[in-house]
C-alpha cells in the first residue's frame, strides 16, 4: 500500500543462502552480509518492503566482484624500476582462465590468447607422438573455461591495467622487499629504498628465492 516494491538480488556461487527481510528498510540493511558471504556462497536476498538502490550492478554475476573490489584495497610493490616486456609465452590452464574471467579479463584473453586444438608429448629423437591431449572445446566442456597460450607481457599489461582501473596509484615500482613485521593490528613491509607499507595482509609473490618465505620459515637453497 505504501508503494514499496519487492527487491531481489543474487550474488556468488556455491551453496545457496537465502535472505528474506520483511521489515520496512532499504538495501543497506543487508548489503554487508551479502557482500561478505557471496565470496563463498550463492546468496539470494529478498527485501519485501525495501527500495532498490541506485548503485547495484544490473547483472548478478557482476555484484560479488564489484563489492569485493570496493571492500579490498590492494597495493602492489614491485622490485623492478619499470614495467617492461619480459619473458615469452605462458600457458594458462582452465583454472587460471576462469579466475582471469572473474577478474574481468575475459575479453583480453579472447583477444590476445591462442587456444590450441591439441597438445602432445613427442619422442625427442624420432618425433613420434607419445601422448596426445585434446584441448580446444574439450577443455571448455570439461572445466568450463579454455586452455590458452598468451605472451607474458600481454598478460602483465592486462593485469596492470585492470588493477589501476580501480586504483591508479596502487602499483609501486622500485620496491624490493627487505623485511617485514607484524603486531596485533597489521603487518608492515620494509623495502630497500626506505619505504614502508602497512596493511591487514601481506601476500608474498616473490619467486623461488622468496624473502617472505625465508622470513617466515628460514632460508634454504632451492632444489631443482
Wavefront OBJ file of the C-alpha trace (Angstrom):
o trace
v 0.000 0.000 0.000
v 2.901 2.366 0.598
v 4.264 1.893 -2.912
v 7.329 -0.138 -1.910
v 8.306 -2.918 -4.300
v 9.779 -6.362 -3.760
v 13.518 -6.153 -4.314
v 15.649 -9.138 -5.324
v 19.416 -9.586 -5.541
v 21.582 -12.625 -6.280
v 25.362 -12.904 -5.976
v 28.102 -15.523 -5.758
v 28.165 -19.249 -6.419
v 28.003 -22.456 -4.400
v 25.671 -23.491 -1.592
v 22.641 -21.213 -1.504
v 21.935 -18.851 1.381
v 18.505 -17.206 1.322
v 17.855 -13.840 2.993
v 14.257 -12.711 3.487
v 13.623 -9.292 5.070
v 10.023 -8.390 5.778
v 10.580 -5.105 7.579
v 10.419 -1.642 6.107
v 14.015 -0.892 5.231
v 16.425 -0.459 2.398
v 19.160 -2.437 0.703
v 21.850 -1.152 3.087
v 20.358 -3.211 5.895
v 21.657 -6.446 4.380
v 24.301 -5.254 1.928
v 27.223 -6.101 4.256
v 26.015 -9.675 4.740
v 25.610 -10.268 1.036
v 28.969 -8.657 0.329
v 30.751 -10.994 2.748
v 29.040 -14.327 2.143
v 28.830 -14.076 -1.661
v 32.575 -14.686 -1.792
v 31.929 -18.338 -0.924
v 28.210 -18.925 -1.307
v 25.333 -18.220 -3.661
v 23.333 -15.568 -1.857
v 19.745 -14.728 -2.733
v 18.129 -11.822 -0.913
v 14.529 -10.600 -0.916
v 13.539 -7.376 0.756
v 9.769 -7.475 0.773
v 9.363 -3.825 1.736
v 12.627 -2.321 0.592
v 13.570 0.188 -2.053
v 16.106 -0.647 -4.774
v 19.380 1.303 -4.531
v 20.893 3.234 -7.407
v 24.394 1.673 -7.377
v 23.713 -2.056 -7.584
v 25.046 -3.718 -10.771
v 22.293 -4.895 -13.075
v 23.861 -8.316 -13.665
v 24.027 -10.697 -10.706
v 27.432 -12.030 -11.779
v 28.868 -8.515 -11.508
v 27.742 -7.958 -7.949
v 30.260 -10.010 -5.993
v 33.223 -8.722 -7.975
v 32.171 -5.085 -7.695
v 31.561 -5.346 -3.974
v 34.795 -7.185 -3.311
v 36.740 -4.598 -5.289
v 35.196 -1.933 -3.092
v 35.961 -3.923 0.062
v 39.603 -4.863 -0.512
v 42.167 -2.138 -1.170
v 45.295 -3.675 -2.707
v 48.769 -2.205 -3.190
v 51.343 -3.952 -5.399
v 55.044 -3.457 -4.616
v 57.355 -4.457 -7.483
v 61.145 -4.504 -7.239
v 61.653 -3.717 -10.947
v 62.172 0.005 -11.630
v 59.921 -0.072 -14.712
v 57.281 -2.378 -16.134
v 58.730 -3.586 -19.428
v 58.425 -6.513 -21.782
v 59.771 -9.648 -20.121
v 59.678 -13.358 -20.779
v 57.993 -15.201 -23.577
v 54.852 -17.313 -23.839
v 52.745 -18.605 -20.969
v 50.289 -21.460 -20.778
v 47.078 -20.679 -18.904
v 45.195 -23.779 -17.840
v 41.415 -23.664 -17.493
v 41.541 -22.921 -13.769
v 43.660 -19.836 -14.496
v 41.398 -18.520 -17.260
v 38.361 -18.958 -15.003
v 39.984 -16.685 -12.413
v 41.005 -14.163 -15.063
v 37.427 -14.054 -16.329
v 36.219 -13.409 -12.786
v 38.689 -10.517 -12.598
v 37.121 -9.001 -15.685
v 39.800 -10.063 -18.174
v 37.705 -12.407 -20.287
v 37.750 -10.046 -23.289
v 41.533 -9.660 -23.020
v 42.030 -13.428 -23.035
v 39.701 -13.822 -26.008
v 41.535 -11.094 -27.933
v 45.200 -11.845 -27.157
v 45.428 -15.533 -26.259
v 45.584 -18.540 -28.557
v 43.506 -21.645 -27.879
v 45.361 -24.701 -29.235
v 43.275 -27.524 -30.625
v 45.558 -30.238 -29.263
v 48.709 -30.789 -27.241
v 51.241 -33.586 -27.481
v 54.351 -35.092 -25.913
v 56.763 -36.374 -28.556
v 59.863 -38.526 -28.580
v 62.924 -36.268 -28.579
v 64.647 -38.219 -31.356
v 62.002 -39.730 -33.575
v 59.259 -37.168 -33.157
v 56.748 -39.948 -32.549
v 53.730 -38.832 -30.555
v 53.810 -40.405 -27.103
v 50.854 -38.601 -25.551
v 48.065 -36.803 -27.397
v 45.993 -34.331 -25.370
v 42.817 -32.762 -26.796
v 42.483 -29.058 -25.968
v 40.148 -26.526 -27.594
v 36.462 -27.188 -26.970
v 37.269 -30.280 -24.900
v 38.774 -28.189 -22.108
v 35.786 -25.859 -22.085
v 33.361 -28.773 -21.888
v 35.274 -30.443 -19.049
v 36.341 -27.434 -16.994
v 34.144 -24.548 -18.077
v 36.967 -22.397 -19.448
v 39.555 -22.629 -22.250
v 43.183 -23.730 -22.107
v 45.148 -20.820 -23.581
v 48.594 -19.621 -24.547
v 49.494 -15.940 -24.236
v 52.609 -13.758 -24.228
v 53.715 -12.929 -20.694
v 53.974 -9.226 -21.482
v 50.401 -9.100 -22.793
v 49.115 -10.701 -19.607
v 51.183 -8.374 -17.417
v 49.860 -5.300 -19.201
v 46.277 -6.520 -18.886
v 46.655 -7.210 -15.158
v 48.262 -3.823 -14.516
v 45.534 -2.029 -16.472
v 42.821 -3.891 -14.554
v 44.190 -3.118 -11.105
v 44.951 0.505 -11.992
v 41.410 0.967 -13.282
v 40.304 0.517 -9.662
v 43.163 2.460 -8.056
v 45.539 4.398 -10.309
v 48.234 4.668 -7.632
v 48.247 1.103 -6.344
v 51.371 -0.134 -8.210
v 54.670 0.933 -6.618
v 57.881 0.301 -8.589
v 61.468 0.019 -7.358
v 60.369 -1.559 -4.076
v 62.480 -4.592 -3.207
v 61.280 -6.234 -0.001
v 63.912 -6.419 2.719
v 61.921 -7.440 5.776
v 58.521 -7.301 7.397
v 56.988 -7.481 10.850
v 53.562 -7.638 12.402
v 51.684 -6.734 15.529
v 48.160 -7.455 16.700
v 46.728 -4.873 14.311
v 48.593 -5.157 10.993
v 51.696 -6.194 9.079
v 54.410 -3.749 7.994
v 56.640 -4.305 4.952
v 60.088 -2.692 4.747
v 61.680 -2.003 1.365
v 65.293 -1.388 0.302
v 64.504 2.159 -0.851
v 63.429 3.116 2.663
v 59.690 2.962 2.031
v 57.321 1.105 4.312
v 53.800 -0.185 3.780
v 51.262 -1.287 6.355
v 48.138 -3.370 5.835
v 45.906 -6.152 7.103
v 47.510 -8.845 4.955
v 50.822 -9.409 3.185
v 50.890 -11.728 0.165
v 54.369 -12.731 -0.982
v 54.658 -13.346 -4.737
v 58.434 -13.018 -4.816
v 59.604 -16.167 -6.523
v 61.745 -19.164 -5.724
v 64.120 -17.084 -3.576
v 61.256 -15.551 -1.647
v 62.100 -13.054 1.086
v 58.680 -13.635 2.622
v 59.158 -17.398 2.826
v 62.689 -17.056 4.196
v 61.493 -14.625 6.856
v 58.719 -16.973 7.936
v 60.378 -20.387 7.636
v 64.106 -19.781 7.340
v 66.498 -19.780 4.397
v 67.143 -22.873 2.316
v 68.679 -23.424 -1.081
v 66.184 -24.105 -3.867
v 66.195 -27.656 -5.243
v 65.625 -28.148 -8.966
l 1 2 3 4 5 6 7 8 9 10 11 12 13 14 15 16 17 18 19 20 21 22 23 24 25 26 27 28 29 30 31 32 33 34 35 36 37 38 39 40 41 42 43 44 45 46 47 48 49 50 51 52 53 54 55 56 57 58 59 60 61 62 63 64 65 66 67 68 69 70 71 72 73 74 75 76 77 78 79 80 81 82 83 84 85 86 87 88 89 90 91 92 93 94 95 96 97 98 99 100 101 102 103 104 105 106 107 108 109 110 111 112 113 114 115 116 117 118 119 120 121 122 123 124 125 126 127 128 129 130 131 132 133 134 135 136 137 138 139 140 141 142 143 144 145 146 147 148 149 150 151 152 153 154 155 156 157 158 159 160 161 162 163 164 165 166 167 168 169 170 171 172 173 174 175 176 177 178 179 180 181 182 183 184 185 186 187 188 189 190 191 192 193 194 195 196 197 198 199 200 201 202 203 204 205 206 207 208 209 210 211 212 213 214 215 216 217 218 219 220 221 222 223 224
